[in-house]
Amino acid sequence: MYDIIGDIHGCYAELEELLSTLGYSFHDGVPNHPDGRSLAFVGDGMDRGPDSLSVMNLLFALQDSGQLHYSPGNHCNKLYRYAKGNNVQQTHGLETTVAELDNLPPNERSRVLTRYRRFYEALPLYQELDEGKLIIAHAGLPERMIGAKPSGAMKTFVLYGDITGGTLPDGRPIRRDWAAHYSGGPWIVYGHTPVRSPRFAGHSVNIDTGCVFGGMLTALRWPELEIAAVPSRQPFQPEKFSEFPS
């Protein structure tokens, strides 16, 4: 039994509230559920929001306890490249995480970045759970790639979605609606593209309900396919949400 949480983007207060709503309580810094349920995440825990470091520390604690199920997203990947010392642009939310890091004492800043590199390097590209019936992939996964050998094309799809190469006026990439055509057997739970409410299409569901843009932080309970959500504490930015045909 899993509780799969959508894109957090540094909204740690909402995450704490959602965990409480789901019935979790903290023991030794790690959330536990009385019914033995496990947490899983669609990625992008950091960037844009007010408290990425607290989210990261929680993920580190889950990893250290052997309880982490996390599919890394594009923001996770960009922060990893930054943590390695690569020359990446501090834009689209990374600048908020870097600002938090820069407020730390130098030794602590170095420790967090080293720990983050170890965190990221231990992650699979996507999570396959419940004997293959459940797949968690940050931006999705087409049927043809399920179980395939990891490749550059698979990494691009999982991190960014089915991108066309074009961009919207605000700089966001144009993406094809892969989920509308997904007909595979495994359920694919993903995020990356903010929607006003969880979007079910075939055996797929997008649970990025744009918490950092003033929407909600959402969890999907598996195998019940029930939704739990808490309202965002961030300003509402309606232009950040994508609209899909019903």
C-alpha positions in Angstrom: 0.0 0.0 0.0 1.4 3.3 -1.1 0.6 7.0 -0.8 2.1 8.7 -3.8 2.7 12.4 -3.5 2.8 14.9 -6.3 5.4 17.6 -7.1 6.3 19.3 -3.8 8.6 22.1 -5.0 9.8 23.2 -1.6 6.3 23.4 -0.1 7.3 21.7 3.1 4.4 23.1 5.3 1.8 21.7 2.9 3.7 18.4 2.8 3.6 18.1 6.6 -0.2 18.8 6.5 -0.7 16.2 3.8 1.2 13.6 5.7 -0.9 14.3 8.8 -4.1 14.1 6.6 -2.9 10.7 5.3 -2.4 9.4 8.9 1.4 9.6 9.1 3.3 10.6 12.3 7.0 11.2 12.7 9.3 8.9 14.6 13.0 9.6 14.7 12.6 12.1 11.8 10.8 9.6 9.5 7.0 9.6 8.8 5.4 6.2 9.6 1.9 5.0 9.1 0.0 2.8 11.6 -1.3 0.5 8.8 2.2 0.0 7.3 1.6 2.1 4.3 4.6 3.5 2.4 5.3 6.9 0.8 6.3 7.4 -2.8 7.0 10.6 -4.7 6.8 11.6 -8.4 9.8 13.9 -8.0 10.7 17.6 -8.0 10.7 17.9 -4.3 12.8 21.1 -4.5 13.0 24.5 -6.2 10.5 27.3 -6.5 9.0 27.0 -3.1 10.0 28.4 0.3 11.6 25.4 2.1 13.4 23.0 -0.3 16.0 22.1 2.3 13.4 20.7 4.7 11.9 18.6 1.9 15.4 17.4 1.0 16.3 16.5 4.6 13.1 14.5 4.8 13.9 12.6 1.6 17.4 12.0 2.9 16.0 10.5 6.1 13.6 8.2 4.2 16.5 7.1 2.0 18.7 6.4 5.0 15.9 4.3 6.6 15.5 2.3 3.4 11.9 3.6 2.9 12.4 5.9 -0.1 10.4 5.4 -3.4 11.2 8.5 -5.5 11.2 9.1 -9.2 13.6 12.0 -9.9 12.3 14.9 -12.0 13.9 17.6 -14.1 14.5 19.9 -11.2 16.1 17.1 -9.3 18.4 16.5 -12.2 19.3 20.2 -12.6 20.1 20.5 -8.9 22.3 17.4 -9.2 24.3 19.0 -12.0 24.6 22.1 -9.9 25.8 20.0 -6.9 28.5 18.5 -9.1 29.8 21.9 -10.0 28.4 22.1 -13.5 27.7 25.4 -15.0 23.9 25.5 -15.0 21.6 28.5 -15.2 20.1 29.4 -11.8 16.6 30.0 -13.3 13.2 28.4 -13.2 13.3 27.8 -9.5 16.9 26.6 -8.9 17.7 30.1 -7.7 15.5 29.6 -4.7 17.2 26.4 -3.6 20.6 28.0 -4.2 19.6 31.0 -2.0 18.7 28.6 0.8 22.0 26.8 0.4 23.9 30.1 0.4 22.4 31.0 3.8 24.0 27.9 5.4 27.5 28.0 6.9 30.0 26.9 4.3 30.7 23.5 5.8 27.0 22.7 6.1 26.4 23.9 2.5 29.1 21.5 1.3 27.7 18.7 3.4 24.1 19.1 2.0 25.4 19.2 -1.6 27.5 16.1 -1.1 24.6 14.3 0.5 22.3 15.4 -2.4 24.7 13.9 -4.9 24.6 10.6 -3.1 20.8 10.8 -2.8 20.4 11.4 -6.6 22.9 8.8 -7.7 21.1 6.1 -5.8 17.7 6.8 -7.6 16.4 4.6 -10.4 15.0 6.5 -13.4 11.5 5.4 -12.5 9.9 3.3 -9.8 8.2 0.0 -10.5 6.2 -1.2 -7.6 3.5 -3.8 -6.6 4.9 -6.5 -8.9 4.9 -4.2 -11.9 1.2 -3.1 -11.5 2.3 0.5 -10.4 4.9 2.7 -12.2 5.9 6.1 -10.9 7.7 8.3 -13.4 8.1 12.0 -13.0 6.7 13.2 -16.4 5.3 9.9 -17.5 6.4 6.8 -19.4 5.0 5.5 -22.7 4.0 1.9 -23.0 6.8 1.1 -25.4 9.4 2.0 -22.8 8.1 0.0 -19.9 10.7 -2.5 -19.0 13.0 -1.4 -21.8 16.7 -0.9 -21.4 17.4 2.7 -20.0 18.3 5.1 -22.8 18.7 8.8 -23.4 15.3 8.9 -24.9 13.8 7.3 -21.8 15.6 9.7 -19.5 14.3 12.7 -21.5 10.8 11.4 -21.5 10.8 10.6 -17.8 12.3 14.0 -16.9 10.6 16.3 -19.3 7.6 14.4 -20.9 6.9 14.0 -24.6 8.5 17.2 -25.7 8.2 18.5 -29.3 11.3 20.7 -29.3 9.1 23.8 -29.5 8.4 26.3 -26.7 5.5 28.3 -25.4 5.7 32.1 -25.2 6.7 31.9 -21.5 9.6 29.5 -22.4 8.0 26.3 -21.3 8.5 23.4 -23.7 5.5 22.2 -25.8 4.6 18.7 -24.8 2.4 16.1 -26.5 -0.4 14.6 -24.5 1.1 11.1 -24.2 -1.4 10.1 -21.5 -4.4 10.5 -23.7 -3.0 7.6 -25.8 -1.7 5.4 -23.1 -3.3 1.9 -23.2 -0.9 -0.1 -21.1 -1.8 -2.4 -18.2 0.4 -0.9 -15.5 -0.9 2.2 -13.8 1.5 5.1 -14.4 1.4 7.9 -11.7 3.2 11.0 -12.7 3.4 14.8 -12.3 5.5 17.5 -13.9 2.7 19.3 -15.7 0.5 21.3 -13.2 -3.2 20.6 -13.6 -6.1 22.0 -11.5 -7.2 18.6 -10.3 -5.8 15.1 -10.7 -6.2 14.0 -14.3 -7.1 10.3 -14.9 -6.6 9.0 -18.5 -6.6 5.3 -19.1 -4.3 3.7 -16.5 -2.5 6.9 -15.8 -3.0 9.8 -13.4 -1.3 13.2 -13.2 -1.1 14.3 -9.5 0.9 17.5 -9.9 -1.8 19.9 -8.8 0.5 22.9 -8.7 1.0 23.4 -5.0 3.8 25.9 -5.6 1.6 27.8 -7.9 -1.3 28.1 -5.4 -3.2 24.9 -6.2 -3.1 21.8 -4.0 -0.6 19.2 -2.8 -2.1 15.9 -3.8 -1.6 12.2 -3.0 -2.9 9.2 -4.7 -3.6 6.2 -2.4 -2.6 2.9 -4.0 -4.2 0.4 -4.7 -7.4 2.2 -3.6 -7.0 5.0 -6.3 -8.3 7.5 -3.8 -7.2 11.1 -3.7 -6.2 13.1 -0.7 -5.2 16.8 -1.0 -4.4 19.9 1.0 -4.7 23.5 -0.2 -1.5 25.5 -1.1 -0.3 28.3 1.1 1.3 30.0 -2.0 -0.1 32.7 -4.2 -2.4 31.4 -7.0 -0.9 31.7 -10.5 -3.6 30.4 -12.9 -1.4 30.8 -16.0 0.9 28.0 -14.7 -1.7 25.3 -15.0 -2.3 23.2 -18.2 -5.7 22.5 -19.5 -6.5 19.1 -21.1 -9.7 18.0 -22.8 -11.9 15.9 -20.6 
